[in-house]
Amino acid sequence: MRPINAVLVLLLFLWTFREFNTPFVLFGPTPPESADLLTVHIYNSSFITWNFGLGSAMSVLLMLFLILVAGLWALWNRRVNRDA
């Protein structure tokens, strides 16, 4: 069960960063500070204020961060499985 749980934790971590629909439907394009997720902020920067450069830069940095997290998880998972 440990390998399955490890993959599920990684997927849930990655999926939390793509959550956009729930806060946008509940609060509209300008959510309160407690519900201001990064994806809503990227949307506001790109399509509300028409600053596509900032929105695309934030999207690329988010993607690189998630790739880094997935890569570190893969290295950790390989090391754990090798030692077992």
PyMOL Python script that loads the backbone (N, CA, C, O; Angstrom):
from pymol import cmd

cmd.read_pdbstr("""\
ATOM      1  N   MET A   1       0.806  -1.202   0.000  1.00  0.00           N
ATOM      2  CA  MET A   1       0.000   0.000   0.000  1.00  0.00           C
ATOM      3  C   MET A   1       0.852   1.270   0.000  1.00  0.00           C
ATOM      4  O   MET A   1       0.376   2.318  -0.436  1.00  0.00           O
ATOM      5  N   ARG A   2       2.081   1.206   0.470  1.00  0.00           N
ATOM      6  CA  ARG A   2       2.910   2.399   0.550  1.00  0.00           C
ATOM      7  C   ARG A   2       3.191   3.023  -0.822  1.00  0.00           C
ATOM      8  O   ARG A   2       3.111   4.246  -0.936  1.00  0.00           O
ATOM      9  N   PRO A   3       3.518   2.248  -1.875  1.00  0.00           N
ATOM     10  CA  PRO A   3       3.741   2.889  -3.180  1.00  0.00           C
ATOM     11  C   PRO A   3       2.486   3.565  -3.730  1.00  0.00           C
ATOM     12  O   PRO A   3       2.568   4.633  -4.336  1.00  0.00           O
ATOM     13  N   ILE A   4       1.337   2.946  -3.519  1.00  0.00           N
ATOM     14  CA  ILE A   4       0.096   3.539  -4.010  1.00  0.00           C
ATOM     15  C   ILE A   4      -0.202   4.836  -3.265  1.00  0.00           C
ATOM     16  O   ILE A   4      -0.596   5.828  -3.878  1.00  0.00           O
ATOM     17  N   ASN A   5      -0.020   4.832  -1.965  1.00  0.00           N
ATOM     18  CA  ASN A   5      -0.249   6.044  -1.179  1.00  0.00           C
ATOM     19  C   ASN A   5       0.729   7.150  -1.543  1.00  0.00           C
ATOM     20  O   ASN A   5       0.363   8.325  -1.552  1.00  0.00           O
ATOM     21  N   ALA A   6       1.962   6.786  -1.841  1.00  0.00           N
ATOM     22  CA  ALA A   6       2.954   7.797  -2.228  1.00  0.00           C
ATOM     23  C   ALA A   6       2.564   8.462  -3.543  1.00  0.00           C
ATOM     24  O   ALA A   6       2.681   9.680  -3.681  1.00  0.00           O
ATOM     25  N   VAL A   7       2.105   7.681  -4.499  1.00  0.00           N
ATOM     26  CA  VAL A   7       1.665   8.252  -5.773  1.00  0.00           C
ATOM     27  C   VAL A   7       0.434   9.127  -5.569  1.00  0.00           C
ATOM     28  O   VAL A   7       0.320  10.193  -6.175  1.00  0.00           O
ATOM     29  N   LEU A   8      -0.475   8.685  -4.731  1.00  0.00           N
ATOM     30  CA  LEU A   8      -1.674   9.478  -4.471  1.00  0.00           C
ATOM     31  C   LEU A   8      -1.345  10.806  -3.793  1.00  0.00           C
ATOM     32  O   LEU A   8      -1.961  11.825  -4.104  1.00  0.00           O
ATOM     33  N   VAL A   9      -0.405  10.808  -2.892  1.00  0.00           N
ATOM     34  CA  VAL A   9      -0.006  12.057  -2.245  1.00  0.00           C
ATOM     35  C   VAL A   9       0.588  13.015  -3.269  1.00  0.00           C
ATOM     36  O   VAL A   9       0.281  14.207  -3.250  1.00  0.00           O
ATOM     37  N   LEU A  10       1.426  12.515  -4.156  1.00  0.00           N
ATOM     38  CA  LEU A  10       1.998  13.359  -5.207  1.00  0.00           C
ATOM     39  C   LEU A  10       0.904  13.916  -6.109  1.00  0.00           C
ATOM     40  O   LEU A  10       0.901  15.111  -6.403  1.00  0.00           O
ATOM     41  N   LEU A  11      -0.016  13.081  -6.547  1.00  0.00           N
ATOM     42  CA  LEU A  11      -1.082  13.544  -7.440  1.00  0.00           C
ATOM     43  C   LEU A  11      -1.983  14.560  -6.753  1.00  0.00           C
ATOM     44  O   LEU A  11      -2.364  15.557  -7.367  1.00  0.00           O
ATOM     45  N   LEU A  12      -2.327  14.329  -5.503  1.00  0.00           N
ATOM     46  CA  LEU A  12      -3.155  15.299  -4.791  1.00  0.00           C
ATOM     47  C   LEU A  12      -2.429  16.631  -4.612  1.00  0.00           C
ATOM     48  O   LEU A  12      -3.046  17.692  -4.704  1.00  0.00           O
ATOM     49  N   PHE A  13      -1.140  16.579  -4.359  1.00  0.00           N
ATOM     50  CA  PHE A  13      -0.357  17.806  -4.251  1.00  0.00           C
ATOM     51  C   PHE A  13      -0.361  18.569  -5.567  1.00  0.00           C
ATOM     52  O   PHE A  13      -0.554  19.784  -5.581  1.00  0.00           O
ATOM     53  N   LEU A  14      -0.148  17.862  -6.675  1.00  0.00           N
ATOM     54  CA  LEU A  14      -0.129  18.511  -7.979  1.00  0.00           C
ATOM     55  C   LEU A  14      -1.509  19.037  -8.362  1.00  0.00           C
ATOM     56  O   LEU A  14      -1.617  20.114  -8.948  1.00  0.00           O
ATOM     57  N   TRP A  15      -2.559  18.295  -8.040  1.00  0.00           N
ATOM     58  CA  TRP A  15      -3.911  18.710  -8.413  1.00  0.00           C
ATOM     59  C   TRP A  15      -4.394  19.909  -7.621  1.00  0.00           C
ATOM     60  O   TRP A  15      -5.268  20.636  -8.093  1.00  0.00           O
ATOM     61  N   THR A  16      -3.856  20.139  -6.433  1.00  0.00           N
ATOM     62  CA  THR A  16      -4.287  21.311  -5.678  1.00  0.00           C
ATOM     63  C   THR A  16      -3.840  22.604  -6.353  1.00  0.00           C
ATOM     64  O   THR A  16      -4.463  23.647  -6.156  1.00  0.00           O
ATOM     65  N   PHE A  17      -2.793  22.553  -7.130  1.00  0.00           N
ATOM     66  CA  PHE A  17      -2.311  23.748  -7.808  1.00  0.00           C
ATOM     67  C   PHE A  17      -3.068  24.052  -9.089  1.00  0.00           C
ATOM     68  O   PHE A  17      -2.893  25.130  -9.656  1.00  0.00           O
ATOM     69  N   ARG A  18      -3.898  23.145  -9.557  1.00  0.00           N
ATOM     70  CA  ARG A  18      -4.669  23.439 -10.753  1.00  0.00           C
ATOM     71  C   ARG A  18      -6.116  23.773 -10.431  1.00  0.00           C
ATOM     72  O   ARG A  18      -6.933  23.910 -11.341  1.00  0.00           O
ATOM     73  N   GLU A  19      -6.442  23.906  -9.164  1.00  0.00           N
ATOM     74  CA  GLU A  19      -7.802  24.228  -8.748  1.00  0.00           C
ATOM     75  C   GLU A  19      -8.117  25.676  -9.124  1.00  0.00           C
ATOM     76  O   GLU A  19      -7.498  26.609  -8.612  1.00  0.00           O
ATOM     77  N   PHE A  20      -9.072  25.849 -10.010  1.00  0.00           N
ATOM     78  CA  PHE A  20      -9.476  27.176 -10.460  1.00  0.00           C
ATOM     79  C   PHE A  20     -10.987  27.348 -10.422  1.00  0.00           C
ATOM     80  O   PHE A  20     -11.476  28.421 -10.069  1.00  0.00           O
ATOM     81  N   ASN A  21     -11.722  26.323 -10.774  1.00  0.00           N
ATOM     82  CA  ASN A  21     -13.166  26.440 -10.944  1.00  0.00           C
ATOM     83  C   ASN A  21     -13.900  26.787  -9.663  1.00  0.00           C
ATOM     84  O   ASN A  21     -14.755  27.673  -9.671  1.00  0.00           O
ATOM     85  N   THR A  22     -13.594  26.122  -8.572  1.00  0.00           N
ATOM     86  CA  THR A  22     -14.361  26.325  -7.339  1.00  0.00           C
ATOM     87  C   THR A  22     -14.279  27.762  -6.824  1.00  0.00           C
ATOM     88  O   THR A  22     -15.327  28.364  -6.592  1.00  0.00           O
ATOM     89  N   PRO A  23     -13.086  28.347  -6.631  1.00  0.00           N
ATOM     90  CA  PRO A  23     -13.070  29.731  -6.148  1.00  0.00           C
ATOM     91  C   PRO A  23     -13.617  30.720  -7.177  1.00  0.00           C
ATOM     92  O   PRO A  23     -14.210  31.733  -6.807  1.00  0.00           O
ATOM     93  N   PHE A  24     -13.424  30.436  -8.459  1.00  0.00           N
ATOM     94  CA  PHE A  24     -13.910  31.365  -9.478  1.00  0.00           C
ATOM     95  C   PHE A  24     -15.433  31.364  -9.533  1.00  0.00           C
ATOM     96  O   PHE A  24     -16.049  32.420  -9.677  1.00  0.00           O
ATOM     97  N   VAL A  25     -16.041  30.193  -9.421  1.00  0.00           N
ATOM     98  CA  VAL A  25     -17.502  30.123  -9.436  1.00  0.00           C
ATOM     99  C   VAL A  25     -18.084  30.715  -8.160  1.00  0.00           C
ATOM    100  O   VAL A  25     -19.108  31.397  -8.208  1.00  0.00           O
ATOM    101  N   LEU A  26     -17.448  30.465  -7.022  1.00  0.00           N
ATOM    102  CA  LEU A  26     -17.971  30.969  -5.761  1.00  0.00           C
ATOM    103  C   LEU A  26     -17.819  32.479  -5.602  1.00  0.00           C
ATOM    104  O   LEU A  26     -18.734  33.141  -5.112  1.00  0.00           O
ATOM    105  N   PHE A  27     -16.682  33.029  -6.007  1.00  0.00           N
ATOM    106  CA  PHE A  27     -16.380  34.428  -5.697  1.00  0.00           C
ATOM    107  C   PHE A  27     -16.268  35.326  -6.912  1.00  0.00           C
ATOM    108  O   PHE A  27     -16.219  36.545  -6.747  1.00  0.00           O
ATOM    109  N   GLY A  28     -16.226  34.797  -8.113  1.00  0.00           N
ATOM    110  CA  GLY A  28     -16.051  35.624  -9.295  1.00  0.00           C
ATOM    111  C   GLY A  28     -14.580  35.902  -9.553  1.00  0.00           C
ATOM    112  O   GLY A  28     -13.710  35.272  -8.951  1.00  0.00           O
ATOM    113  N   PRO A  29     -14.298  36.842 -10.446  1.00  0.00           N
ATOM    114  CA  PRO A  29     -12.891  37.085 -10.803  1.00  0.00           C
ATOM    115  C   PRO A  29     -12.073  37.766  -9.719  1.00  0.00           C
ATOM    116  O   PRO A  29     -10.845  37.767  -9.798  1.00  0.00           O
ATOM    117  N   THR A  30     -12.715  38.350  -8.703  1.00  0.00           N
ATOM    118  CA  THR A  30     -11.964  38.992  -7.614  1.00  0.00           C
ATOM    119  C   THR A  30     -12.331  38.347  -6.284  1.00  0.00           C
ATOM    120  O   THR A  30     -13.211  38.839  -5.579  1.00  0.00           O
ATOM    121  N   PRO A  31     -11.665  37.249  -5.936  1.00  0.00           N
ATOM    122  CA  PRO A  31     -11.977  36.564  -4.675  1.00  0.00           C
ATOM    123  C   PRO A  31     -11.413  37.333  -3.479  1.00  0.00           C
ATOM    124  O   PRO A  31     -10.535  38.180  -3.644  1.00  0.00           O
ATOM    125  N   PRO A  32     -11.911  37.042  -2.288  1.00  0.00           N
ATOM    126  CA  PRO A  32     -11.297  37.645  -1.095  1.00  0.00           C
ATOM    127  C   PRO A  32      -9.888  37.099  -0.899  1.00  0.00           C
ATOM    128  O   PRO A  32      -9.505  36.105  -1.515  1.00  0.00           O
ATOM    129  N   GLU A  33      -9.134  37.748  -0.048  1.00  0.00           N
ATOM    130  CA  GLU A  33      -7.731  37.359   0.141  1.00  0.00           C
ATOM    131  C   GLU A  33      -7.581  35.929   0.625  1.00  0.00           C
ATOM    132  O   GLU A  33      -6.591  35.275   0.299  1.00  0.00           O
ATOM    133  N   SER A  34      -8.532  35.431   1.389  1.00  0.00           N
ATOM    134  CA  SER A  34      -8.426  34.070   1.904  1.00  0.00           C
ATOM    135  C   SER A  34      -8.631  33.022   0.818  1.00  0.00           C
ATOM    136  O   SER A  34      -8.235  31.870   0.999  1.00  0.00           O
ATOM    137  N   ALA A  35      -9.238  33.393  -0.303  1.00  0.00           N
ATOM    138  CA  ALA A  35      -9.488  32.441  -1.384  1.00  0.00           C
ATOM    139  C   ALA A  35      -8.697  32.778  -2.633  1.00  0.00           C
ATOM    140  O   ALA A  35      -8.996  32.253  -3.706  1.00  0.00           O
ATOM    141  N   ASP A  36      -7.700  33.636  -2.524  1.00  0.00           N
ATOM    142  CA  ASP A  36      -6.919  34.044  -3.686  1.00  0.00           C
ATOM    143  C   ASP A  36      -5.847  33.000  -3.979  1.00  0.00           C
ATOM    144  O   ASP A  36      -4.732  33.068  -3.461  1.00  0.00           O
ATOM    145  N   LEU A  37      -6.203  32.046  -4.809  1.00  0.00           N
ATOM    146  CA  LEU A  37      -5.259  31.006  -5.204  1.00  0.00           C
ATOM    147  C   LEU A  37      -4.365  31.508  -6.319  1.00  0.00           C
ATOM    148  O   LEU A  37      -4.663  32.516  -6.960  1.00  0.00           O
ATOM    149  N   LEU A  38      -3.290  30.816  -6.545  1.00  0.00           N
ATOM    150  CA  LEU A  38      -2.345  31.219  -7.572  1.00  0.00           C
ATOM    151  C   LEU A  38      -2.974  31.156  -8.959  1.00  0.00           C
ATOM    152  O   LEU A  38      -2.706  32.021  -9.793  1.00  0.00           O
ATOM    153  N   THR A  39      -3.796  30.163  -9.220  1.00  0.00           N
ATOM    154  CA  THR A  39      -4.413  30.051 -10.539  1.00  0.00           C
ATOM    155  C   THR A  39      -5.398  31.187 -10.798  1.00  0.00           C
ATOM    156  O   THR A  39      -5.491  31.677 -11.924  1.00  0.00           O
ATOM    157  N   VAL A  40      -6.128  31.611  -9.778  1.00  0.00           N
ATOM    158  CA  VAL A  40      -7.035  32.753  -9.939  1.00  0.00           C
ATOM    159  C   VAL A  40      -6.228  34.029 -10.143  1.00  0.00           C
ATOM    160  O   VAL A  40      -6.620  34.895 -10.925  1.00  0.00           O
ATOM    161  N   HIS A  41      -5.118  34.145  -9.453  1.00  0.00           N
ATOM    162  CA  HIS A  41      -4.241  35.310  -9.624  1.00  0.00           C
ATOM    163  C   HIS A  41      -3.662  35.342 -11.042  1.00  0.00           C
ATOM    164  O   HIS A  41      -3.565  36.414 -11.640  1.00  0.00           O
ATOM    165  N   ILE A  42      -3.282  34.198 -11.580  1.00  0.00           N
ATOM    166  CA  ILE A  42      -2.797  34.128 -12.956  1.00  0.00           C
ATOM    167  C   ILE A  42      -3.896  34.540 -13.926  1.00  0.00           C
ATOM    168  O   ILE A  42      -3.639  35.265 -14.887  1.00  0.00           O
ATOM    169  N   TYR A  43      -5.119  34.079 -13.677  1.00  0.00           N
ATOM    170  CA  TYR A  43      -6.250  34.464 -14.524  1.00  0.00           C
ATOM    171  C   TYR A  43      -6.484  35.973 -14.465  1.00  0.00           C
ATOM    172  O   TYR A  43      -6.675  36.610 -15.501  1.00  0.00           O
ATOM    173  N   ASN A  44      -6.469  36.545 -13.269  1.00  0.00           N
ATOM    174  CA  ASN A  44      -6.672  37.991 -13.137  1.00  0.00           C
ATOM    175  C   ASN A  44      -5.593  38.775 -13.857  1.00  0.00           C
ATOM    176  O   ASN A  44      -5.881  39.772 -14.520  1.00  0.00           O
ATOM    177  N   SER A  45      -4.344  38.328 -13.728  1.00  0.00           N
ATOM    178  CA  SER A  45      -3.249  39.039 -14.381  1.00  0.00           C
ATOM    179  C   SER A  45      -3.341  38.946 -15.897  1.00  0.00           C
ATOM    180  O   SER A  45      -3.003  39.895 -16.605  1.00  0.00           O
ATOM    181  N   SER A  46      -3.795  37.811 -16.387  1.00  0.00           N
ATOM    182  CA  SER A  46      -3.825  37.611 -17.824  1.00  0.00           C
ATOM    183  C   SER A  46      -5.066  38.207 -18.484  1.00  0.00           C
ATOM    184  O   SER A  46      -4.955  38.907 -19.491  1.00  0.00           O
ATOM    185  N   PHE A  47      -6.231  37.939 -17.933  1.00  0.00           N
ATOM    186  CA  PHE A  47      -7.459  38.245 -18.661  1.00  0.00           C
ATOM    187  C   PHE A  47      -8.262  39.411 -18.097  1.00  0.00           C
ATOM    188  O   PHE A  47      -9.119  39.949 -18.799  1.00  0.00           O
ATOM    189  N   ILE A  48      -8.022  39.811 -16.880  1.00  0.00           N
ATOM    190  CA  ILE A  48      -8.731  40.960 -16.321  1.00  0.00           C
ATOM    191  C   ILE A  48      -7.924  42.232 -16.552  1.00  0.00           C
ATOM    192  O   ILE A  48      -8.467  43.234 -17.019  1.00  0.00           O
ATOM    193  N   THR A  49      -6.630  42.200 -16.229  1.00  0.00           N
ATOM    194  CA  THR A  49      -5.785  43.377 -16.418  1.00  0.00           C
ATOM    195  C   THR A  49      -5.037  43.353 -17.743  1.00  0.00           C
ATOM    196  O   THR A  49      -4.275  44.276 -18.032  1.00  0.00           O
ATOM    197  N   TRP A  50      -5.234  42.333 -18.543  1.00  0.00           N
ATOM    198  CA  TRP A  50      -4.623  42.176 -19.878  1.00  0.00           C
ATOM    199  C   TRP A  50      -3.106  42.230 -19.843  1.00  0.00           C
ATOM    200  O   TRP A  50      -2.480  42.774 -20.752  1.00  0.00           O
ATOM    201  N   ASN A  51      -2.519  41.672 -18.807  1.00  0.00           N
ATOM    202  CA  ASN A  51      -1.064  41.598 -18.697  1.00  0.00           C
ATOM    203  C   ASN A  51      -0.656  40.149 -18.966  1.00  0.00           C
ATOM    204  O   ASN A  51      -0.375  39.382 -18.045  1.00  0.00           O
ATOM    205  N   PHE A  52      -0.633  39.798 -20.249  1.00  0.00           N
ATOM    206  CA  PHE A  52      -0.369  38.409 -20.632  1.00  0.00           C
ATOM    207  C   PHE A  52       1.058  37.977 -20.320  1.00  0.00           C
ATOM    208  O   PHE A  52       1.303  36.799 -20.063  1.00  0.00           O
ATOM    209  N   GLY A  53       1.987  38.901 -20.340  1.00  0.00           N
ATOM    210  CA  GLY A  53       3.373  38.565 -20.025  1.00  0.00           C
ATOM    211  C   GLY A  53       3.535  38.090 -18.594  1.00  0.00           C
ATOM    212  O   GLY A  53       4.195  37.084 -18.334  1.00  0.00           O
ATOM    213  N   LEU A  54       2.929  38.817 -17.668  1.00  0.00           N
ATOM    214  CA  LEU A  54       3.011  38.428 -16.256  1.00  0.00           C
ATOM    215  C   LEU A  54       2.272  37.119 -16.010  1.00  0.00           C
ATOM    216  O   LEU A  54       2.758  36.257 -15.278  1.00  0.00           O
ATOM    217  N   GLY A  55       1.104  36.969 -16.618  1.00  0.00           N
ATOM    218  CA  GLY A  55       0.341  35.725 -16.458  1.00  0.00           C
ATOM    219  C   GLY A  55       1.076  34.524 -17.006  1.00  0.00           C
ATOM    220  O   GLY A  55       1.091  33.463 -16.382  1.00  0.00           O
ATOM    221  N   SER A  56       1.693  34.683 -18.179  1.00  0.00           N
ATOM    222  CA  SER A  56       2.428  33.542 -18.743  1.00  0.00           C
ATOM    223  C   SER A  56       3.700  33.261 -17.955  1.00  0.00           C
ATOM    224  O   SER A  56       4.094  32.102 -17.821  1.00  0.00           O
ATOM    225  N   ALA A  57       4.345  34.287 -17.436  1.00  0.00           N
ATOM    226  CA  ALA A  57       5.540  34.061 -16.613  1.00  0.00           C
ATOM    227  C   ALA A  57       5.180  33.325 -15.330  1.00  0.00           C
ATOM    228  O   ALA A  57       5.896  32.413 -14.917  1.00  0.00           O
ATOM    229  N   MET A  58       4.073  33.715 -14.693  1.00  0.00           N
ATOM    230  CA  MET A  58       3.650  33.011 -13.483  1.00  0.00           C
ATOM    231  C   MET A  58       3.259  31.569 -13.799  1.00  0.00           C
ATOM    232  O   MET A  58       3.520  30.669 -13.001  1.00  0.00           O
ATOM    233  N   SER A  59       2.635  31.343 -14.957  1.00  0.00           N
ATOM    234  CA  SER A  59       2.265  29.978 -15.346  1.00  0.00           C
ATOM    235  C   SER A  59       3.493  29.115 -15.569  1.00  0.00           C
ATOM    236  O   SER A  59       3.525  27.956 -15.156  1.00  0.00           O
ATOM    237  N   VAL A  60       4.498  29.673 -16.218  1.00  0.00           N
ATOM    238  CA  VAL A  60       5.724  28.910 -16.470  1.00  0.00           C
ATOM    239  C   VAL A  60       6.449  28.611 -15.163  1.00  0.00           C
ATOM    240  O   VAL A  60       6.947  27.502 -14.971  1.00  0.00           O
ATOM    241  N   LEU A  61       6.512  29.589 -14.265  1.00  0.00           N
ATOM    242  CA  LEU A  61       7.160  29.347 -12.973  1.00  0.00           C
ATOM    243  C   LEU A  61       6.403  28.311 -12.151  1.00  0.00           C
ATOM    244  O   LEU A  61       7.020  27.492 -11.470  1.00  0.00           O
ATOM    245  N   LEU A  62       5.084  28.338 -12.207  1.00  0.00           N
ATOM    246  CA  LEU A  62       4.296  27.322 -11.523  1.00  0.00           C
ATOM    247  C   LEU A  62       4.576  25.944 -12.102  1.00  0.00           C
ATOM    248  O   LEU A  62       4.729  24.972 -11.363  1.00  0.00           O
ATOM    249  N   MET A  63       4.642  25.863 -13.437  1.00  0.00           N
ATOM    250  CA  MET A  63       4.936  24.582 -14.080  1.00  0.00           C
ATOM    251  C   MET A  63       6.329  24.079 -13.687  1.00  0.00           C
ATOM    252  O   MET A  63       6.498  22.896 -13.391  1.00  0.00           O
ATOM    253  N   LEU A  64       7.316  24.959 -13.684  1.00  0.00           N
ATOM    254  CA  LEU A  64       8.673  24.549 -13.305  1.00  0.00           C
ATOM    255  C   LEU A  64       8.729  24.097 -11.852  1.00  0.00           C
ATOM    256  O   LEU A  64       9.428  23.136 -11.530  1.00  0.00           O
ATOM    257  N   PHE A  65       7.996  24.782 -10.968  1.00  0.00           N
ATOM    258  CA  PHE A  65       7.944  24.367  -9.573  1.00  0.00           C
ATOM    259  C   PHE A  65       7.340  22.978  -9.439  1.00  0.00           C
ATOM    260  O   PHE A  65       7.852  22.146  -8.690  1.00  0.00           O
ATOM    261  N   LEU A  66       6.253  22.723 -10.159  1.00  0.00           N
ATOM    262  CA  LEU A  66       5.606  21.415 -10.066  1.00  0.00           C
ATOM    263  C   LEU A  66       6.470  20.316 -10.681  1.00  0.00           C
ATOM    264  O   LEU A  66       6.477  19.188 -10.187  1.00  0.00           O
ATOM    265  N   ILE A  67       7.191  20.630 -11.745  1.00  0.00           N
ATOM    266  CA  ILE A  67       8.122  19.657 -12.323  1.00  0.00           C
ATOM    267  C   ILE A  67       9.245  19.358 -11.331  1.00  0.00           C
ATOM    268  O   ILE A  67       9.655  18.206 -11.186  1.00  0.00           O
ATOM    269  N   LEU A  68       9.742  20.391 -10.648  1.00  0.00           N
ATOM    270  CA  LEU A  68      10.787  20.195  -9.645  1.00  0.00           C
ATOM    271  C   LEU A  68      10.295  19.316  -8.501  1.00  0.00           C
ATOM    272  O   LEU A  68      11.013  18.423  -8.051  1.00  0.00           O
ATOM    273  N   VAL A  69       9.089  19.561  -8.033  1.00  0.00           N
ATOM    274  CA  VAL A  69       8.531  18.748  -6.948  1.00  0.00           C
ATOM    275  C   VAL A  69       8.369  17.302  -7.406  1.00  0.00           C
ATOM    276  O   VAL A  69       8.721  16.380  -6.670  1.00  0.00           O
ATOM    277  N   ALA A  70       7.841  17.092  -8.614  1.00  0.00           N
ATOM    278  CA  ALA A  70       7.663  15.728  -9.121  1.00  0.00           C
ATOM    279  C   ALA A  70       9.009  15.035  -9.317  1.00  0.00           C
ATOM    280  O   ALA A  70       9.129  13.837  -9.060  1.00  0.00           O
ATOM    281  N   GLY A  71      10.018  15.770  -9.768  1.00  0.00           N
ATOM    282  CA  GLY A  71      11.345  15.186  -9.933  1.00  0.00           C
ATOM    283  C   GLY A  71      11.981  14.798  -8.610  1.00  0.00           C
ATOM    284  O   GLY A  71      12.576  13.728  -8.487  1.00  0.00           O
ATOM    285  N   LEU A  72      11.852  15.676  -7.619  1.00  0.00           N
ATOM    286  CA  LEU A  72      12.379  15.341  -6.296  1.00  0.00           C
ATOM    287  C   LEU A  72      11.648  14.149  -5.701  1.00  0.00           C
ATOM    288  O   LEU A  72      12.261  13.296  -5.059  1.00  0.00           O
ATOM    289  N   TRP A  73      10.341  14.088  -5.911  1.00  0.00           N
ATOM    290  CA  TRP A  73       9.571  12.936  -5.430  1.00  0.00           C
ATOM    291  C   TRP A  73      10.044  11.657  -6.116  1.00  0.00           C
ATOM    292  O   TRP A  73      10.158  10.617  -5.467  1.00  0.00           O
ATOM    293  N   ALA A  74      10.322  11.720  -7.428  1.00  0.00           N
ATOM    294  CA  ALA A  74      10.786  10.538  -8.155  1.00  0.00           C
ATOM    295  C   ALA A  74      12.144  10.074  -7.639  1.00  0.00           C
ATOM    296  O   ALA A  74      12.375   8.874  -7.489  1.00  0.00           O
ATOM    297  N   LEU A  75      13.049  11.028  -7.366  1.00  0.00           N
ATOM    298  CA  LEU A  75      14.357  10.654  -6.807  1.00  0.00           C
ATOM    299  C   LEU A  75      14.202  10.025  -5.424  1.00  0.00           C
ATOM    300  O   LEU A  75      14.831   9.010  -5.126  1.00  0.00           O
ATOM    301  N   TRP A  76      13.369  10.624  -4.588  1.00  0.00           N
ATOM    302  CA  TRP A  76      13.135  10.068  -3.261  1.00  0.00           C
ATOM    303  C   TRP A  76      12.507   8.686  -3.350  1.00  0.00           C
ATOM    304  O   TRP A  76      12.890   7.779  -2.610  1.00  0.00           O
ATOM    305  N   ASN A  77      11.552   8.520  -4.245  1.00  0.00           N
ATOM    306  CA  ASN A  77      10.870   7.244  -4.397  1.00  0.00           C
ATOM    307  C   ASN A  77      11.834   6.158  -4.910  1.00  0.00           C
ATOM    308  O   ASN A  77      11.754   5.007  -4.482  1.00  0.00           O
ATOM    309  N   ARG A  78      12.719   6.518  -5.802  1.00  0.00           N
ATOM    310  CA  ARG A  78      13.703   5.573  -6.312  1.00  0.00           C
ATOM    311  C   ARG A  78      14.646   5.138  -5.201  1.00  0.00           C
ATOM    312  O   ARG A  78      14.983   3.960  -5.089  1.00  0.00           O
ATOM    313  N   ARG A  79      15.071   6.099  -4.375  1.00  0.00           N
ATOM    314  CA  ARG A  79      15.993   5.774  -3.284  1.00  0.00           C
ATOM    315  C   ARG A  79      15.326   4.888  -2.240  1.00  0.00           C
ATOM    316  O   ARG A  79      15.949   3.958  -1.729  1.00  0.00           O
ATOM    317  N   VAL A  80      14.056   5.169  -1.915  1.00  0.00           N
ATOM    318  CA  VAL A  80      13.330   4.377  -0.939  1.00  0.00           C
ATOM    319  C   VAL A  80      13.127   2.956  -1.470  1.00  0.00           C
ATOM    320  O   VAL A  80      13.304   1.993  -0.725  1.00  0.00           O
ATOM    321  N   ASN A  81      12.768   2.816  -2.717  1.00  0.00           N
ATOM    322  CA  ASN A  81      12.536   1.498  -3.294  1.00  0.00           C
ATOM    323  C   ASN A  81      13.836   0.700  -3.450  1.00  0.00           C
ATOM    324  O   ASN A  81      13.828  -0.527  -3.347  1.00  0.00           O
ATOM    325  N   ARG A  82      14.938   1.388  -3.696  1.00  0.00           N
ATOM    326  CA  ARG A  82      16.222   0.704  -3.820  1.00  0.00           C
ATOM    327  C   ARG A  82      16.684   0.164  -2.473  1.00  0.00           C
ATOM    328  O   ARG A  82      17.254  -0.924  -2.396  1.00  0.00           O
ATOM    329  N   ASP A  83      16.435   0.937  -1.400  1.00  0.00           N
ATOM    330  CA  ASP A  83      16.866   0.502  -0.069  1.00  0.00           C
ATOM    331  C   ASP A  83      15.963  -0.597   0.502  1.00  0.00           C
ATOM    332  O   ASP A  83      16.378  -1.330   1.399  1.00  0.00           O
ATOM    333  N   ALA A  84      14.765  -0.714   0.003  1.00  0.00           N
ATOM    334  CA  ALA A  84      13.821  -1.688   0.579  1.00  0.00           C
ATOM    335  C   ALA A  84      14.115  -3.101   0.161  1.00  0.00           C
ATOM    336  O   ALA A  84      13.408  -4.024   0.565  1.00  0.00           O
TER     337      ALA A  84
END
""", "prot")
cmd.dss("prot")
cmd.show_as("cartoon", "prot")
cmd.util.cbc("prot")
cmd.orient("prot")
